[in-house]
Amino acid sequence: MDLLPNSAPLARKLRNTLIQYHSTRDSEWRVAKKTKDATVWRKPSEEFSGYLYKAQGVVEDVTNRIVDHIRPGPYRLDWDSLMTTMDIMETFEENCCVMRYTTAGQLWNIIAPREFVDFSYTTSYKDGLLTCGISLDYGEVRPNFVRGFNHPCGWFCIPLKDCPSHSLLTGYIQTELRGMLPQSAVDTAMSSTLANFYSDLKKALKT
């Protein structure tokens, strides 16, 4: 088990990595799934042997409210059907924290419940916000869970210029689920999970 890292340099590095993903040329992405709420693309990850996923869709709400529903806090557990528990383990300055959360089984439990411990950071980006995270090897793994690992992930939420009450939400996710899993099952689950994330979020914001 590692000690907690210094939050400021980790936050800075994480932000720079996400901005780099956000500037990746369109030609490098391949469409993985398209729904009325979002489009999901993917490209080989530079961090591990799986994929970096990009998801994007317009959400009918203001940036701050959307990000409050995504980042660690009381809203997330209420609407995110994949997340089953969430605890803030440590809090730092400047919108940084370490959270531990668990996810439900997927694909008829081919993918068993997972546990993650993530460093999370929320900061301004252009006219909107970026909330991002990366997993840490920290804390004891709870029984009955496989410890997964999120390589740099994040959500850019930017108000639309011609309609500031709507926001463009763009996510970058690369999750290493670990354990003995067929890669095809992981890829199917990731695309569907990201598309469902948008539809569930939109429903939550309307309530």
Sequence and secondary structure as in RCSB ss.txt:
>XXXX:A:sequence
MDLLPNSAPLARKLRNTLIQYHSTRDSEWRVAKKTKDATVWRKPSEEFSGYLYKAQGVVEDVTNRIVDHIRPGPY
RLDWDSLMTTMDIMETFEENCCVMRYTTAGQLWNIIAPREFVDFSYTTSYKDGLLTCGISLDYGEVRPNFVRGFN
HPCGWFCIPLKDCPSHSLLTGYIQTELRGMLPQSAVDTAMSSTLANFYSDLKKALKT
>XXXX:A:secstr
      HHHHHHHHHHHHHHHHTS GGG EEEEE SS EEEEEE SSSSSEEEEEEEEESS HHHHHHHHSSSHH
HHHH TTEEEEEEEEEETTTEEEEEEEE  BTTTTB  EEEEEEEEEEEETTEEEEEEEE   S   TT EE EE
 SEEEEEEEETTEEEEEEEEEEE EE  SS  HHHHHHHHHHHHHHHHHHHHHHHH 
